[in-house]
């Protein structure tokens, strides 16, 4: 009995000590607090919130798309801003570096009237590049030399050449040191020292799309700059006088820019501005002579007053596959004429021979032959493969100086 009573008391005591706050309220509150922490973490930590697509009002939204669009817009604005600043800084730096090395040129020519036999004068203008501190200037041949004539008038040799330096209104008399019609280059000299020669770059390393600035004196506006890019390389442009291998650019080149500089982002001259296409519907197509191809020319002009070139002494015509078949010949350069006492004549070549290879280089056009010979020096011996009367022969020719 006592044991039972004891048991009942103990058991009754456990029931009466049941703690509502500890056993019910505390777990309930803990659950609420835990849930709040989880929800708060999800809502206020962006990476988690965005992954669950929870919007500002807890609605489901496509947060990834919104976030990406915002990022793209922010990045685009930043990129445009940085790009414009860099571009402007480059242009300013290049202009300040190169402008002191660019000159304006004014040339006076006598004009004789065919009908009235009287003589007047005319002037033309262009640009030039200082290539030495003691006054040598590189420019275009067509600025200082002109064979222009018609049935009404005849244009003589330049009677006066004036040079204007950067931020200097003083006209300096210039002497024509040498001209080369084939490359459209000329060298002038003024009697002045301490000039700022332009830094020459490497035109063989330039790429399409890179920055380009043209500097010159278009329409008499001294030291003007125009910016663009390199639009194309190794363009073969034919004029009435010659074929030029040139750089194409969309940097504006206008009358008076000829002889000026095309420069890269480092302020190094990569070309001599020389030609542009001017026609209805044509915009931004200008050309420059690669600076690498001018170095030997202006060095020869300064040293010899002319360019010394090796030659074979033939006049040839390109013979393509179709025409070759018509005449039972092979493709190559057909020899139409051989100069007397020339290396070609001395070697035994004859009119009617077709040159197909030179030093194991295939020759398909007259330009191929001309360009290959131009890479040699006077006195070099070349091996020529030619076709004659159904047979292929080889012969050695020693190149001589072109007279």
C-alpha positions, 0 to 999 in steps of 0.5 A: 500500500505504502509502495503504491501510494509512494508510486502514485505520489511520485507519478502525481508529482511529475504531472504537477511539475510539467513546465509550459514555458519550457516544454511548449513556449520555448520550442515554439519561439525557437522555431519562429526565430530560426525561421526568421533567420533563414528567411532573412538570410535568403532575402538579404544575401543577394546571391541566394535571393537571386538564385531563388528568384525572389523579387522586392515584394516576394514575387517570383521574377526572372532575376537572372535576366534583369541582373545580366541586363543591368550588368551589360548596361553598366559594362557597356557604359564603362567600356564606352567611356574608357574607350573614348578617353583612351582614343582622345588621349592617343590622338592628342599625343600623336598629333603633338609628337608628329606635327612639328615634323610636318611641313607645308610646301608651295610650288610655283610653275611657269605656264606657257600658252600654246596659242598666245605664246605668253607665259604666266605662273601657277602654284600648287601646294602639298605637304612634306615630312622632315627626315633629318635635323639638318633640313632634308624633307621627303614628299611626293614627286607629283607635288614638285614635278609636273609634266602636265600639258594640253593642246592649250598650255604647257607646264614647265619645271618648278621655278620656286619651292617654298617650305613652311615649318610648324607654327612658323610663317617664315617661307624657307627656300627649298632645293629639289635634291632628287625626284623619282616618278616611278615611286612618286617620291622626292627629296627637298632640302632647306638650309636650317638645322635643329629641325625635328625629324619624324620617327619612322615606323615599320609598315610591314608590321601594321594590321588592318583595323589599327589606329591611323592619323593623317597629318598634312596641309589640306587646302592650305590649312596647315598642320591638320589632322584626321583620324581613322584606321588602316582599311587595307594592305597591299592594294595595287593602284594603277595610274597613268604613270605607274602601279603603286602598292599602297596602304588603304586608310579611311583617315581623310586625305584631301588636296594638299595632304599629299606628301604628308604623314600617315602615322600609327598610335605610337606617333611613328610614320608608316606611310606617305599620303599620296592618293585618294579616290574622289567620286560620287558615292565614294567616301573615305578611301585614301592611300599611302606609300608604305614607309619601308618602301621609301627608305632606299629611294630617299637614300639614293636620292640624297646620295645620287640625286636619282634612284639606281635600279637594276634592270634586264632590258626587256619590255614584256607582256603578261601571258595568261593561260588562255592566251598562251593556249591560243598561241601554243605557248606557256603562261608567263611574261612574253618578251615583246622587245629587248633593248640594245646592249642590255643584259637580256640581249647579252645573255641570249634572250630573244623576242618571243621567249616566255619567262616562266621562273626567276631564281625558282620563283614562278613568274605569271605577270610582268609585275611579278618580274619587275618586283622580283628584279627590284629586290636585287642589286646592280651586279647581281646574277639571276637565273632565268627559266624561259620557254622557246620553241617547245623547250624550256631553257635556263640562263644566267643574267647579270643585272646592270644599272638602268640608264 
